[in-house]
Amino acid sequence: MIYTSSHNYCPKNKDTVAISGNRGQDANYVGQCFPKLAPKLSFWKTWHDNIGKIDEIENNTFYIKEYYNQVLSKLSPQEIYEQLDEKVLLCYENNNEFCHRHIVAKWLEITLGIYVPEIKLINNEIKEVSRPKYIGNILECLIDKKEYEFKK
């Protein structure tokens, strides 16, 4: 099973892999990295520059589309699963905030029919926590080559 979490809330006893662009440096992460799943700087910068300037869901929809088209669509979900099985995929954002690790999790769930939980260490106990649900809806449309209707 693959898990996802934030650098800030991940149990230290888990086998972790950073999937962020800077490989976890801002969190002083020194473990394994998997740059194949890192977002491309060009669309990340556009998305980041638009935070607070355009609607959040619209901005995140742009990011999901670009991440899927430029990164995930070029990878084999089965190969990624085999390479990362029993790992926790880490990035910076808090557990319930928009993050590309949530896109990776939903991509694996949709394409492989598996479950990828988001986990967090709470009072020394590993708990499963929710992630933004709209990510899966947008991603399913992209995978099925359907147009996603942006609704405010």
C-alpha distance (Angstrom), angle and dihedral (degrees) to the residues before:
residue distance angle dihedral
M1 . . .
I2 3.79 . .
Y3 3.80 120.5 .
T4 3.80 133.9 -168.6
S5 3.79 130.5 -147.1
S6 3.78 146.6 149.6
H7 3.80 121.7 -92.6
N8 3.81 85.6 -123.2
Y9 3.79 96.8 56.8
C10 3.79 107.3 27.5
P11 3.78 120.5 123.1
K12 3.80 108.2 -110.9
N13 3.79 92.0 -140.4
K14 3.81 92.8 65.2
D15 3.82 125.6 95.0
T16 3.80 101.3 -109.4
V17 3.80 136.7 -166.5
A18 3.81 124.7 -169.6
I19 3.81 112.9 -136.9
S20 3.81 98.2 178.4
G21 3.78 124.9 114.5
N22 3.80 94.6 -108.9
R23 3.81 92.8 41.9
G24 3.79 95.5 -117.7
Q25 3.79 96.8 -57.8
D26 3.82 94.0 137.2
A27 3.82 88.7 57.5
N28 3.82 92.2 46.1
Y29 3.79 88.0 -114.4
V30 3.80 114.3 170.8
G31 3.83 101.8 175.0
Q32 3.78 134.5 95.3
C33 3.81 121.3 -41.4
F34 3.78 132.0 -157.2
P35 3.83 107.8 -162.8
K36 3.84 93.7 178.2
L37 3.83 87.2 79.9
A38 3.81 96.7 45.5
P39 3.82 116.5 114.5
K40 3.80 118.6 -110.7
L41 3.80 112.9 -102.9
S42 3.83 93.8 -131.2
F43 3.81 97.3 63.0
W44 3.81 93.3 32.1
K45 3.81 89.4 58.0
T46 3.83 92.7 48.8
W47 3.81 90.4 49.0
H48 3.80 92.6 45.8
D49 3.81 92.8 47.7
N50 3.84 89.7 52.4
I51 3.81 95.4 54.3
G52 3.80 106.7 121.8
K53 3.81 92.1 6.3
I54 3.80 99.1 78.4
D55 3.80 134.1 22.9
E56 3.82 111.0 -65.1
I57 3.82 96.1 -130.0
E58 3.80 91.3 46.6
N59 3.80 90.5 50.5
N60 3.80 92.4 46.7
T61 3.82 90.4 47.7
F62 3.81 88.1 56.7
Y63 3.81 89.5 51.1
I64 3.82 93.9 48.2
K65 3.82 91.6 49.9
E66 3.79 93.2 48.2
Y67 3.80 93.6 43.9
Y68 3.78 91.7 49.8
N69 3.82 94.5 45.1
Q70 3.80 97.5 42.4
V71 3.80 101.4 34.8
L72 3.81 119.5 10.9
S73 3.81 99.0 39.7
K74 3.81 88.5 59.5
L75 3.82 94.0 54.8
S76 3.78 135.0 74.3
P77 3.82 109.7 -120.6
Q78 3.81 90.4 -153.5
E79 3.81 92.1 53.5
I80 3.80 91.5 46.7
Y81 3.80 90.0 50.0
E82 3.80 92.0 49.6
Q83 3.81 91.8 49.2
L84 3.82 95.0 46.4
D85 3.80 104.1 33.5
E86 3.83 112.0 139.6
K87 3.82 91.6 15.7
V88 3.80 132.1 118.3
L89 3.82 111.2 -131.7
L90 3.79 109.3 -141.8
C91 3.78 136.3 -158.8
Y92 3.82 135.6 152.8
E93 3.77 108.7 -100.0
N94 3.78 119.8 96.1
N95 3.79 116.2 -97.4
N96 3.81 98.3 -95.4
E97 3.83 97.0 37.5
F98 3.79 124.5 98.1
C99 3.81 109.8 -85.2
H100 3.78 137.6 155.8
R101 3.81 90.7 -119.3
H102 3.82 86.8 68.8
I103 3.81 88.9 54.1
V104 3.81 90.1 51.1
A105 3.81 90.6 49.5
K106 3.82 93.3 50.3
W107 3.83 91.2 44.9
L108 3.81 90.3 55.2
E109 3.80 91.4 44.9
I110 3.81 93.9 49.5
T111 3.80 97.8 42.2
L112 3.82 99.9 37.9
G113 3.79 101.9 27.9
I114 3.80 92.3 -124.9
Y115 3.79 132.5 128.1
V116 3.82 120.5 -114.9
P117 3.82 110.3 -171.7
E118 3.79 125.3 -155.0
I119 3.80 108.0 -132.8
K120 3.78 136.4 -165.7
L121 3.79 134.7 -176.2
I122 3.82 108.7 -119.4
N123 3.82 119.5 175.5
N124 3.82 90.2 -18.1
E125 3.80 91.1 -54.3
I126 3.81 126.3 108.8
K127 3.80 110.1 -122.4
E128 3.76 130.8 -177.0
V129 3.82 113.0 -124.9
S130 3.80 133.1 -172.1
R131 3.77 128.0 -103.1
P132 3.83 129.2 -153.5
K133 3.83 107.2 -69.0
Y134 3.82 99.3 -152.9
I135 3.81 90.2 69.0
G136 3.80 90.5 72.8
N137 3.80 93.1 48.3
I138 3.80 92.5 53.6
L139 3.78 93.1 43.7
E140 3.81 93.3 49.9
C141 3.81 89.1 54.9
L142 3.79 91.0 51.1
I143 3.79 93.7 48.0
D144 3.82 91.5 46.5
K145 3.83 89.5 45.0
K146 3.78 92.0 -121.1
E147 3.78 125.5 139.7
Y148 3.79 113.7 -105.0
E149 3.77 112.8 -135.6
F150 3.74 109.6 -137.3
K151 3.80 108.9 -139.9
K152 3.78 124.5 -174.7
